[in-house]
Amino acid sequence: MAVRRVAVIGAGMSGAACAQALSQRGIAVDMFERGRTGGGRMSSPTVHERRVDLGAAYLTAKDESFAALVDDWVRRGLARPWTDTFDVVSPSGRDVTSGPVRYAAAHGLRSLVKDLLPDEVCYDSQTGSMNVLDHDAVVLAMPDPQAARLIPDAFEWVDYEPVIAVAAGWTERCWDVSDAAFVNDDPDISFIADDGARRGDGAPVLVVHTTADRARRHLDRPDDAVAPVLNAARRLLGVAAEPMYAHVHRWTFAKPVGTHGDDAYGLLPGDRPVGVCGDAWCPSGAPRVESAWLSGRRLAGAIADVLS
């Protein structure tokens, strides 16, 4: 019997998890990614000779299978427990909140995705139509608005909010946040991370995520978001010194504003099944890195069953 072949479009966490699980079932995978490297929204580009996490801020592990993977990353030095306590900043003052352990990565969160990716990925690959693919099945591992461009009427798609991330570096740490802060009821920013604490190298670098409203104003010219973001950081954290540099990244589809309910993935049957996976497909009800991984794994199992 000929080996079945599946095209996975998107080299983020859900696509990497799906490709790995398909390979474990003996199915050949061809992966296509529109960017120059993998990672998706777990982006960790090099900014001033240092990796900076500009996408997902951290990951948590509740599901037993995902927790086992995270434990393996920790054992191999790829991931590290970061903190279970964040500050909360709001107009009414400062507080702290505790929750599950948040994990970070010494080489940036992108390194965790790349640990799961196939050896060969077709980067810089724009797939405007699935008709150019001759595979036995196709996986769209991407945010809903991007998947909807390829299969418009297949599902009830979930909207996504934008975020602009600003990374700024100083000569020394000059803010009163130990690890990170959720920012409530601010017009400009929603989250602040001390990237030196997160990465574990102590670098005086902040990564600030805008609110969706602030991001929408600057999607065409994201550099214009730097000034209001830094002004907000000064206002909220008392940062007086000017940064040595600021780097901006636009996420047009950063966060799902809803979910697909109890569905862990989308799958269109037929002669060539088409599946969709990602963080919005999360029966747990909370889009996060873990839900993207679970969605990809579960879709892979369903496709492998169909192809067998």
ZADRENTI-268576 format. One record per atom (N, C-alpha, C, CB): x, y, z; residue in three letters. Coordinates in steps of 0.001 Angstrom, whole numbers, plus 500000, padded with zeros to 6 digits. Glycine has a CB too. Layout:
BEGIN
XYZALA ...
***
This chain:
BEGIN
500847498799500000MET 500000500000500000MET 500876501243500000MET 499045500011501226MET 500552502205499131ALA 501337503422499029ALA 501240504232500308ALA 500880504255497840ALA 502316504906500648VAL 502328505764501824VAL 501451506980501563VAL 503772506193502186VAL 500590507278502510ARG 499716508437502387ARG 500506509712502636ARG 498533508336503365ARG 500095510803501962ARG 500792512082502081ARG 499800513172502481ARG 501503512452500751ARG 500219513975503459VAL 499385515074503941VAL 500180516366503850VAL 498904514820505400VAL 499535517407503345ALA 500130518744503319ALA 499667519500504557ALA 499743519517502013ALA 500607519984505341VAL 500307520810506509VAL 500756522227506193VAL 501011520262507808VAL 499807523155506174ILE 500103524545505851ILE 500094525347507146ILE 499077525121504822ILE 501254525822507533GLY 501396526575508770GLY 502329525872509736GLY 500041526792509418GLY 503456526520510064ALA 504474525900510912ALA 504498526507512306ALA 505844526036510272ALA 503307526833512831GLY 503187527239514220GLY 503017526022515115GLY 502015528202514400GLY 502578526245516346MET 502470525140517292MET 501476524089516855MET 502086525657518640MET 500297524474516375SER 499310523465515993SER 499777522680514772SER 497954524123515711SER 500382523359513800GLY 500882522653512621GLY 502020521715512954GLY 501332523639511577GLY 502940522162513826ALA 504059521308514230ALA 503563520073514960ALA 505037522083515117ALA 502588520261515862ALA 502042519127516602ALA 501334518153515668ALA 501076519611517686ALA 500588518695514695CYS 499871517847513747CYS 500849517062512886CYS 498943518692512861CYS 501880517732512377ALA 502858517060511521ALA 503577515955512276ALA 503871518064510974ALA 503955516220513519GLN 504645515204514305GLN 503750513990514544GLN 505106515790515640GLN 502486514235514896ALA 501571513125515175ALA 501267512321513917ALA 500271513650515781ALA 501146512988512768LEU 500931512259511514LEU 502135511378511194LEU 500666513241510354LEU 503325511904511373SER 504538511124511111SER 504603509907512016SER 505789511988511303SER 504177510067513253GLN 504176508945514189GLN 503192507859513779GLN 503846509432515586GLN 502213508216512959ARG 501252507240512426ARG 501704506699511068ARG 499858507878512299ARG 502918507003510640GLY 503432506479509382GLY 502975507216508150GLY 503055505079509252GLY 502506508431508304ILE 502019509229507182ILE 503085510256506806ILE 500670509932507536ILE 503368510372505517ALA 504345511343505038ALA 503746512744505105ALA 504793511009503592ALA 504552513705505541VAL 504088515080505708VAL 504956516024504893VAL 504099515487507194VAL 504298516897504133ASP 504956518029503492ASP 504428519290504170ASP 504697518053501929ASP 505328520077504771MET 504907521262505506MET 505267522525504734MET 505547521287506901MET 504303523458504692PHE 504474524714503979PHE 504253525876504951PHE 503496524803502770PHE 505115526851504886GLU 505044528006505784GLU 505297529279504986GLU 506070527875506951GLU 504412530255505142ARG 504542531500504385ARG 505699532352504874ARG 503258532294504465ARG 506111532196506138GLY 507206532988506681GLY 508559532379506374GLY 507045533143508167GLY 509589533049506878ARG 510959532594506644ARG 511442531595507675ARG 511885533765506623ARG 510648531384508722THR 511002530415509749THR 509737529951510444THR 512002531017510765THR 509847528882511243GLY 508677528368511935GLY 508441529083513255GLY 508824526886512173GLY 507343528728513892GLY 507020529298515193GLY 505667529947515249GLY 508042530285515574GLY 505219530524514131GLY 503919531183514137GLY 503873532309515153GLY 502819530179514427GLY 502819532307515973ARG 502660533363516972ARG 503520533137518219ARG 501205533468517374ARG 504356532105518205MET 505386531943519236MET 506706532456518667MET 505511530440519696MET 506683533711518267SER 507805534301517548SER 508879534787518506SER 507329535449516673SER 510134534495518183SER 511279534936518993SER 512387535427518074SER 511798533785519906SER 512200536571517422PRO 513237537064516514PRO 514448537581517285PRO 512675538172515616PRO 515527537775516572THR 516726538368517162THR 516634539889517054THR 518016537839516461THR 516660540551518202VAL 516604542004518269VAL 517828542472519044VAL 515273542503518941VAL 518688543236518402HIS 519939543699519020HIS 520724542524519594HIS 519648544734520129HIS 520904541516518752GLU 521748540347519045GLU 521215539506520205GLU 523161540798519362GLU 519918539541520400ARG 519320538764521489ARG 517927538318521077ARG 519265539591522805ARG 517597537064521375ARG 516245536574521117ARG 515243537277522037ARG 516176535041521312ARG 514120537674521466VAL 513063538330522229VAL 511732537673521873VAL 513027539869521940VAL 510943537317522888ASP 509624536728522648ASP 508625537845522363ASP 509162535868523867ASP 508196537940521109LEU 507281539001520699LEU 505857538504520489LEU 507780539644519435LEU 505638537200520522GLY 504300536658520317GLY 503718536177521633GLY 504327535516519298GLY 503440534879521711ALA 502942534311522968ALA 503906534660524094ALA 502766532765522855ALA 503350535002525250ALA 504187535466526354ALA 504754534325527182ALA 503399536386527242ALA 504064533188527205TYR 504464532052528035TYR 503555530890527684TYR 504388532391529567TYR 503755529763528310LEU 502823528648528172LEU 502552528031529539LEU 503377527583527196LEU 501392527407529649THR 501024526657530842THR 500700525235530424THR 499819527316531582THR 500658524333531381ALA 500431522915531069ALA 499437522329532061ALA 501766522115531098ALA 498229522051531581LYS 497197521409532398LYS 496896519993531918LYS 495921522241532384LYS 496815519821530603ASP 496564518492530048ASP 497743517569530343ASP 496312518574528524ASP 497457516323530686GLU 498508515384531102GLU 499520515135529985GLU 497886514057531542GLU 499048514988528755SER 499973514696527663SER 500836515904527340SER 499208514252526418SER 500267517091527386PHE 501066518282527117PHE 502039518542528256PHE 500162519501526902PHE 501608518278529475ALA 502503518437530623ALA 503714517518530498ALA 501754518148531933ALA 503507516306529978ALA 504631515385529782ALA 505614515952528763ALA 504128514000529323ALA 505091516581527704LEU 505963517205526713LEU 506749518361527332LEU 505140517703525511LEU 506071519194528116VAL 506748520318528761VAL 507817519819529718VAL 505739521201529507VAL 507516518760530476ASP 508520518179531379ASP 509750517715530596ASP 507916516995532170ASP 509521517157529406ASP 510646516733528569ASP 511454517933528102ASP 510146515932527360ASP 510779519009527713TRP 511498520225527332TRP 512333520750528491TRP 510517521303526862TRP 511772520717529703VAL 512510521201530872VAL 513735520334531123VAL 511605521217532119VAL 513565519008531026ARG 514698518099531250ARG 515818518349530254ARG 514242516643531158ARG 515439518697529022ARG 516449518915527974ARG 516944520354527918ARG 515883518529526625ARG 516486521178528853GLY 516964522545528913GLY 516339523487527907GLY 518407522556528730GLY 515275523056527229LEU 514623523909526245LEU 513625524863526890LEU 513925523061525204LEU 512913524392527898ALA 511942525212528615ALA 512370525348530067ALA 510522524604528517ALA 511820526366530737ARG 512137526588532141ARG 510899527108532866ARG 513319527581532291ARG 510645526627534096PRO 509579527251534890PRO 509939528712535146PRO 509362526491536240PRO 509003529597534892TRP 509278531025535028TRP 508687531565536319TRP 508721531797533830TRP 507373531619536429THR 506736532195537605THR 505292531741537676THR 506819533731537581THR 504714531804538870ASP 503282531560539014ASP 502555532802539519ASP 503038530390539962ASP 503265533943539578THR 502687535170540122THR 502987536345539209THR 503223535444541535THR 501945537046538825PHE 502077538256538012PHE 501522539447538782PHE 501344538095536651PHE 502054540621538486ASP 501434541851538976ASP 500156542113538183ASP 502416543060538862ASP 499283542885538783VAL 498083543377538105VAL 498064544890538282VAL 496762542707538678VAL 498080545597537167VAL 498113547059537189VAL 496794547574536629VAL 499328547616536370VAL 496183548513537346SER 494922549096536901SER 494842550530537413SER 493702548254537398SER 493853551304536951PRO 493721552677537449PRO 493528552756538959PRO 492564553355536766PRO 493031551683539550SER 492800551695541005SER 494042551329541810SER 491682550738541356SER 495131550933541144GLY 496343550625541883GLY 497007549349541413GLY 496038550523543340GLY 497831548765542277ARG 498609547568541970ARG 498176546424542865ARG 500115547835542134ARG 498234545220542303ASP 497912544017543045ASP 498761542897542460ASP 496376543682542976ASP 498616541691542982VAL 499280540521542416VAL 498247539418542251VAL 500466540049543315VAL 498494538517541328THR 497631537365541126THR 498492536135540917THR 496680537582539927THR 498079535035541499SER 498801533776541363SER 497968532795540563SER 499153533189542742SER 498651531896539882GLY 497967530915539051GLY 498888529757538774GLY 497483531541537742GLY 498686529081537647PRO 499560527962537303PRO 500970528450536974PRO 498982527178536117PRO 501911527547537012VAL 503280527889536628VAL 503308528266535154VAL 504252526709536910VAL 503924529398534865ARG 504136529795533480ARG 505544529372533075ARG 503929531336533290ARG 505643528776531897TYR 506927528309531395TYR 507416529248530301TYR 506820526860530864TYR 508722529443530276ALA 509376530223529231ALA 510482529372528624ALA 509943531568529793ALA 511258529971527728ALA 512320529220527051ALA 513557530093526933ALA 511860528736525650ALA 514696529536527293ALA 515940530295527274ALA 516276530806525887ALA 517073529446527790ALA 515909530062524849HIS 516191530453523473HIS 514951530985522767HIS 516756529278522704HIS 513960531390523541GLY 512726531904522973GLY 511719530794522725GLY 513011532641521685GLY 510436531132522827LEU 509391530121522683LEU 509375529484521297LEU 508042530734522972LEU 509864530199520306ARG 509932529609518966ARG 510737528308518973ARG 510553530607517976ARG 511744528221519843SER 512592527027519875SER 511792525780520244SER 513740527220520868SER 510711525947520988LEU 509880524793521362LEU 509092524290520157LEU 508916525164522512LEU 508594525206519354VAL 507902524796518129VAL 508874524102517179VAL 507252526016517434VAL 510053524681517013LYS 511023524117516078LYS 511481522732516518LYS 512225525044515940LYS 511391522454517812ASP 511733521122518297ASP 510778520062517763ASP 511729521101519815ASP 509566520450517386LEU 508551519512516906LEU 508464519454515381LEU 507203519888517471LEU 509049520422514698LEU 508872520527513250LEU 509603519412512504LEU 509362521882512761LEU 509122519061511313PRO 509857518119510463PRO 511226518686510089PRO 509048517796509188PRO 512106517811509649ASP 513441518255509251ASP 513385519203508059ASP 514319517054508918ASP 512412519000507188GLU 512295519849505999GLU 510949520573506006GLU 512450519006504704GLU 511006521890505892VAL 509817522731505801VAL 509998523655504608VAL 509579523545507123VAL 508964523810503790CYS 509016524707502643CYS 508656526119503110CYS 508052524227501507CYS 509680526917503456TYR 509453528279503915TYR 509239529208502730TYR 510629528764504769TYR 508780530425503053ASP 508473531425502013ASP 507526530848500966ASP 509770531919501332ASP 506565530061501436SER 505641529376500532SER 504244529966500677SER 505619527854500815SER 503802530697499666GLN 502471531291499660GLN 501501530326498981GLN 502478532674498940GLN 500525529853499744THR 499540528911499207THR 498210529632499054THR 499390527658500126THR 497976530160497852GLY 496740530885497613GLY 495572529991497277GLY 496936531858496521GLY 495850528738496922SER 494796527790496576SER 495273526386496876SER 494389527923495090SER 494372525565497386MET 494731524179497670MET 494735523322496413MET 493775523593498687MET 494277523890495297ASN 494238523122494055ASN 495626522777493535ASN 493483523888493002ASN 496641523484494009VAL 497996523209493544VAL 498616522028494292VAL 498870524449493709VAL 497921521512495291LEU 498431520401496100LEU 497835519093495618LEU 498114520615497595LEU 498637518036495609ASP 498143516731495160ASP 498198515701496288ASP 498961516237493957ASP 498063516150497530HIS 498177515273498686HIS 496854514568498977HIS 498631516066499908HIS 496936513542499816ASP 495732512790500189ASP 494853513548501175ASP 496120511452500784ASP 495424514517501883ALA 494678515355502807ALA 495454516649502998ALA 494437514631504170ALA 494753517681503456VAL 495368518989503678VAL 494983519478505072VAL 494927520018502581VAL 495943520041505781VAL 495714520636507095VAL 496002522123507015VAL 496595519960508181VAL 495063522937507476LEU 495258524377507585LEU 495494524698509057LEU 494027525174507012LEU 496744524896509413ALA 497117525175510797ALA 497414526662510910ALA 498349524314511247ALA 496374527434511100MET 496493528893511025MET 495282529528511693MET 496620529372509547MET 495347530826512011PRO 494179531510512560PRO 492983531437511616PRO 494515532963512856PRO 491801531426512191ASP 490576531284511409ASP 490463532261510234ASP 489398531464512307ASP 490767533559510408PRO 490611534466509261PRO 491480534085508073PRO 490935535875509676PRO 492631533468508321GLN 493485533036507212GLN 492947531754506586GLN 494932532824507694GLN 492469530821507415ALA 491883529596506871ALA 490630529903506056ALA 491548528615508003ALA 489870530910506490ALA 488625531257505795ALA 488874531758504387ALA 487866532307506575ALA 490068532258504102ARG 490380532704502739ARG 490497531521501783ARG 491682533515502729ARG 490847530349502312LEU 491021529161501475LEU 489756528323501391LEU 492154528315502005LEU 488992528274502475ILE 487732527513502480ILE 486654528386503137ILE 487893526129503246ILE 486152529378502423PRO 485333530443503032PRO 484106529967503800PRO 484886531375501973PRO 483360529037503274ASP 482069528690503870ASP 482088527358504612ASP 481012528648502802ASP 483269526896504971ALA 483374525565505552ALA 482893525500506995ALA 484792525094505478ALA 483177526537507775PHE 482836526537509196PHE 482354527923509609PHE 484051526106510055PHE 481817528003510825GLU 481518529307511420GLU 482814529825512041GLU 480355529209512497GLU 483434530743511342TRP 484776531157511722TRP 484760532101512917TRP 485468531821510550TRP 485830532056513691VAL 485999532886514878VAL 486822534115514505VAL 486679532087516031VAL 486406535275514977ASP 487174536497514741ASP 488405536540515654ASP 486288537746514970ASP 489407537283515219TYR 490636537462515994TYR 490891538939516224TYR 491839536815515280TYR 491468539252517385GLU 491866540618517692GLU 493337540846517321GLU 491633540922519184GLU 493686542069516944PRO 495094542368516678PRO 495826542782517946PRO 495213543469515630PRO 497122542656517923VAL 498012543146518977VAL 499275543658518301VAL 498343542020520036VAL 499815544736518800ILE 501144545184518408ILE 502057545012519607ILE 501131546668517908ILE 503166544328519398ALA 504144544101520467ALA 505326545036520263ALA 504615542614520497ALA 505729545693521345VAL 506879546587521308VAL 507924546064522288VAL 506469548057521652VAL 509110545769521788ALA 510237545388522634ALA 511160546593522757ALA 510999544145522051ALA 511512546953523991ALA 512384548097524223ALA 513484547701525196ALA 511582549307524764ALA 514697548177524923GLY 515843547835525755GLY 516483549059526391GLY 516868547093524939GLY 516889548914527632TRP 517536549985528383TRP 518951549556528782TRP 516701550357529638TRP 519714550481529329THR 521045550136529828THR 520964549373531137THR 521887551392530012THR 519893549607531911GLU 519676548892533159GLU 518182548859533464GLU 520463549552534321GLU 517796547927534308ARG 516384547779534662ARG 515926548986535484ARG 516149546459535452ARG 514827549593535052CYS 514367550829535695CYS 512855550829535876CYS 514793552049534874CYS 512303549670536232TRP 510862549550536410TRP 510564548650537600TRP 510195549000535134TRP 509373548810538109ASP 508962548088539308ASP 508027546941538940ASP 508279549039540306ASP 508530546013538132VAL 507814544781537811VAL 508835543652537868VAL 507107544859536393VAL 508554542623538658SER 509545541559538824SER 509559540595537643SER 509275540792540105SER 508389540221537156ASP 508304539268536048ASP 507426539782534917ASP 507771537938536544ASP 506178540047535241ALA 505239540511534221ALA 504027541111534911ALA 504817539352533269ALA 503211541796534127ALA 502016542428534683ALA 500875542359533685ALA 502298543889535072ALA 499722541919534166PHE 498486542120533419PHE 498064543566533642PHE 497357541107533867PHE 497645544241532587VAL 497205545629532682VAL 495713545675532377VAL 498010546554531704VAL 494936546136533324ASN 493483546186533186ASN 493006547621532966ASN 492806545586534428ASN 492010547759532093ASP 491302549032531899ASP 492214550170531460ASP 490605549423533173ASP 493232549836530665ASP 494091550873530106ASP 493795550986528615ASP 495603550559530360ASP 493775552178528058PRO 493444552314526634PRO 494557551871525695PRO 493096553735526336PRO 495783551728526209ASP 496912551515525317ASP 497552550138525421ASP 497935552539525581ASP 497759549623526613ILE 498486548364526756ILE 497731547382527639ILE 499872548617527330ILE 497970546091527371SER 497250545023528085SER 498170544094528857SER 496438544211527110SER 499464544066528504PHE 500379543118529148PHE 501804543634529017PHE 500249541696528523PHE 502577543436530075ILE 503987543832530089ILE 504794542655530616ILE 504221545121530966ILE 505864542290529924ALA 506748541219530377ALA 508167541743530496ALA 506697540013529414ALA 508815541420531599ASP 510249541648531738ASP 510931540496531013ASP 510697541739533262ASP 511416540755529804ASP 511923539662528977ASP 513218539081529530ASP 512142540143527555ASP 513985539878530254GLY 515186539340530890GLY 514862538342531976GLY 516014540455531465GLY 513805538632532764ALA 513358537672533773ALA 512756536445533113ALA 512340538316534720ALA 511994536661532057ARG 511333535554531366ARG 512346534614530720ARG 510371536090530306ARG 513324535179530054ARG 514333534374529366ARG 515407533862530317ARG 514977535183528257ARG 515559534533531469GLY 516522534075532463GLY 517911534637532310GLY 516603532619532423GLY 518098535631531414ASP 519438536196531229ASP 519591537564531875ASP 519756536298529756ASP 518500538079532479GLY 518575539340533186GLY 518679540576532319GLY 519709539308534078GLY 518504540458531026ALA 518620541616530141ALA 517545542655530475ALA 518504541180528662ALA 517892543951530467PRO 516906545000530772PRO 516022545297529560PRO 517617546289531231PRO 515126544390529265VAL 514261544485528087VAL 512814544271528513VAL 514675543446526999VAL 511960545168528108LEU 510523545002528301LEU 509867544676526966LEU 509896546277528923LEU 508868543795527013VAL 507998543550525863VAL 506582543930526277VAL 508074542046525380VAL 505992544853525542VAL 504685545403525888VAL 503703545076524773VAL 504764546938526123VAL 502549544530525153HIS 501490544225524194HIS 500409545297524283HIS 500890542812524454HIS 499986545788523142THR 498932546795523118THR 497561546155523359THR 498942547546521778THR 496609547011523635THR 495213546598523563THR 494831546435522097THR 494280547628524274THR 493716545750521866ALA 493246545579520482ALA 492875546923519864ALA 492034544627520436ALA 492256547811520653ASP 491859549119520114ASP 493073549924519679ASP 491057549908521155ASP 494122549942520502ARG 495332550667520124ARG 495969550043518876ARG 496339550677521293ARG 495981548704518807ALA 496581548038517651ALA 495837548379516367ALA 496597546524517859ALA 494516548427516421ARG 493733548697515207ARG 494082550059514616ARG 492229548629515514ARG 494464551006515439ARG 494790552347514941ARG 496090552360514149ARG 494887553329516101ARG 496924551327514334HIS 498268551380513777HIS 498612550173512904HIS 499264551490514889HIS 497617549420512460LEU 497914548223511679LEU 498626548570510374LEU 496631547454511384LEU 498280549705509778ASP 498944550095508530ASP 500343550653508771ASP 498103551126507793ASP 500551551270509927ARG 501852551860510265ARG 502191551508511712ARG 501841553414510058ARG 502598550260511966PRO 502813549819513350PRO 503875550608514100PRO 503191548379513359PRO 504847551205513394ASP 505862551994514094ASP 505250553164514857ASP 506897552511513104ASP 504085553621514408ASP 503435554738515093ASP 502904554350516468ASP 502303555275514246ASP 502874553056516763ALA 502399552607518083ALA 503476552715519145ALA 501908551170518006ALA 504736552887518747VAL 505829552874519723VAL 505676553996520745VAL 507178552999519012VAL 505429555218520291ALA 505350556353521215ALA 504239556191522254ALA 505132557636520436ALA 503000555892521851PRO 501967555727522888PRO 502217554546523811PRO 500621555565522243PRO 502858553490523297VAL 503160552337524156VAL 504202552710525202VAL 503658551144523314VAL 505259553381524792LEU 506287553777525753LEU 505759554818526737LEU 507512554325525020LEU 504894555714526280ASN 504279556674527189ASN 503429555968528239ASN 503428557674526409ASN 502714554937527821ALA 501905554177528772ALA 502781553445529778ALA 501011553182528035ALA 503915552896529309ALA 504836552223530232ALA 505386553209531255ALA 505993551561529457ALA 505702554418530814ARG 506165555437531760ARG 505071555753532776ARG 506590556723531013ARG 503856555893532294ARG 502742556257533165ARG 502438555170534183ARG 501504556545532339ARG 502508553907533759LEU 502097552812534629LEU 503227552293535511LEU 501553551687533801LEU 504446552331535009LEU 505570551730535729LEU 506562552750536265LEU 506288550770534833LEU 506372554016535927GLY 507310555022536377GLY 508654554947535689GLY 507499554906537834GLY 508671554480534445VAL 509924554385533696VAL 510271555766533153VAL 509815553339532536VAL 511325556356533675ALA 511687557709533272ALA 512723557739532157ALA 512204558469534457ALA 513666556800532164ALA 514750556815531195ALA 514254556437529794ALA 515861555863531637ALA 514896557015528791GLU 514582556670527413GLU 515257555343527063GLU 515035557799526442GLU 514576554473526321PRO 515212553207525925PRO 516295553434524876PRO 514161552226525383PRO 517234552497524822MET 518270552555523791MET 517690552232522418MET 519413551586524125MET 516689551370522396TYR 516076550983521125TYR 514658550519521384TYR 516897549871520418TYR 513866550484520329ALA 512514549925520369ALA 512276549188519065ALA 511432551038520595ALA 511690548016519163HIS 511396547177517998HIS 509920546822518044HIS 512291545881517973HIS 509236546909516920VAL 507788546706516884VAL 507437545529515984VAL 507075547979516399VAL 506394544787516382HIS 505900543681515563HIS 504372543719515576HIS 506437542299516087HIS 503797543619514393ARG 502335543663514228ARG 501786542248514143ARG 501940544473512960ARG 500780541964514973TRP 500042540697514900TRP 498604541023514503TRP 500093539912516274TRP 498307540867513230THR 496955541175512760THR 495932540213513342THR 496899541130511237THR 496323538945513468PHE 495430537924514042PHE 496117537344515270PHE 495089536789512993PHE 496033538049516373ALA 496782537657517569ALA 495991536747518496ALA 497211538883518325ALA 494744537121518787LYS 493988536415519810LYS 492573536123519328LYS 493951537227521104LYS 492120534880519427PRO 490709534603519096PRO 489784535232520115PRO 490451533091519023PRO 488708535836519633VAL 487744536455520543VAL 486655535478520957VAL 487119537679519895VAL 486680534276520397GLY 485747533221520760GLY 486401531875520509GLY 484425533348519967GLY 485615530824520614THR 486123529483520356THR 485104528715519521THR 486424528735521684THR 485472527491519156HIS 484573526613518407HIS 483822525658519336HIS 485360525815517364HIS 483610526081520554GLY 482834525270521492GLY 483522523971521839GLY 481475524978520925GLY 482813522875521665ASP 483346521561522032ASP 484195520924520937ASP 482215520638522381ASP 484362521594519812ASP 485123521017518702ASP 486611521280518881ASP 484640521590517358ASP 487407520214518834ALA 488860520331519001ALA 489568520601517682ALA 489418519066519628ALA 488864520495516574TYR 489406520754515239TYR 488239520774514270TYR 490476519675514821TYR 488499521211513045GLY 487508521132511984GLY 487977520149510933GLY 487250522517511359GLY 487063519342510402LEU 487448518355509391LEU 486333518224508360LEU 487755516977510044LEU 486690518514507112LEU 485770518339505998LEU 486039516996505343LEU 485906519491504972LEU 485067516082505347PRO 485286514773504723PRO 485273514888503205PRO 484219513768505184PRO 485610513810502547GLY 485605513785501089GLY 486757512968500564GLY 485664515193500525GLY 486941512997499241ASP 488043512255498634ASP 489390512751499141ASP 487985512369497114ASP 489457514033499447ARG 490658514595500048ARG 490228515409501264ARG 491459515475499021ARG 490298514817502456PRO 489865515541503658PRO 490680516820503869PRO 489986514636504893PRO 490013517834504370VAL 490661519096504710VAL 490383519385506177VAL 490157520267503796VAL 491436519566506947GLY 491295519819508368GLY 491804521192508748GLY 492020518769509159GLY 491276521717509849VAL 491696523011510382VAL 491989522836511863VAL 490604524113510147VAL 493108523393512321CYS 493446523306513735CYS 494065524621514188CYS 494409522124514002CYS 494084524821515504GLY 494639526052516060GLY 494106526304517447GLY 494328527237515162GLY 494495527434518035ASP 494151527679519425ASP 492686528009519645ASP 494983528782519954ASP 491945528390518594ALA 490519528663518761ALA 489698527387518841ALA 490016529521517622ALA 490303526249518467TRP 489633524949518550TRP 490013524331519904TRP 490043523998517336TRP 489319524743520946CYS 489750524370522300CYS 488543524044523169CYS 490579525505522944CYS 488187522768523266PRO 487060522385524124PRO 487239522821525576PRO 486864520888524073PRO 488486523047526015SER 488723523507527384SER 488214524920527592SER 490204523440527716SER 487965525640526486GLY 487396526970526601GLY 488395528090526724GLY 486513527012527746GLY 489703527804526723ALA 490716528836526918ALA 491780528724525831ALA 491357528719528323ALA 491729529570524817PRO 492779529533523784PRO 494153529815524387PRO 492476530555522667PRO 495094528938524142ARG 496456529113524640ARG 497371528172523858ARG 496543528836526186ARG 498659528190524184VAL 499618527346523482VAL 499222525880523599VAL 501034527563524033VAL 498835525471524783GLU 498446524078524993GLU 497287523673524091GLU 498070523851526448GLU 496292524524523955SER 495133524161523131SER 495508524065521660SER 494006525181523315SER 496465524874521205ALA 496934524748519817ALA 497599523394519611ALA 497921525890519463ALA 498431522982520548TRP 499112521689520457TRP 498092520545520463TRP 500116521521521626TRP 497149520613521372LEU 496135519551521451LEU 495298519501520178LEU 495221519765522674LEU 494936520652519641SER 494133520682518419SER 494865520008517273SER 493782522121518041SER 496154520330517119GLY 496935519704516050GLY 497052518206516215GLY 498309520307515994GLY 497311517753517437ARG 497437516315517691ARG 496119515587517423ARG 497887516068519138ARG 495034516166517861ARG 493736515496517720ARG 493295515457516260ARG 492670516204518572ARG 493565516541515525LEU 493254516529514096LEU 494087515466513388LEU 493506517919513468LEU 495351515348513743ALA 496203514338513112ALA 495636512939513316ALA 497629514414513671ALA 495157512656514517GLY 494565511350514778GLY 493342511091513932GLY 494208511225516226GLY 492500512125513786ALA 491286511941512977ALA 491634511728511507ALA 490352513157513125ALA 492586512483510979ILE 492965512326509574ILE 493622510966509340ILE 493917513459509143ILE 494476510539510269ALA 495129509240510124ALA 494085508123510104ALA 496143509009511268ALA 493058508238510936ASP 491994507228510947ASP 491254507190509620ASP 491009507502512083ASP 490970508371509057VAL 490257508435507777VAL 491103507838506661VAL 489882509889507437VAL 492391508184506630LEU 493257507710505544LEU 493565506226505644LEU 494550508489505538LEU 493448505661506835SER 493732504243506979SER 492523503385506624SER 494183503943508392SER 
***
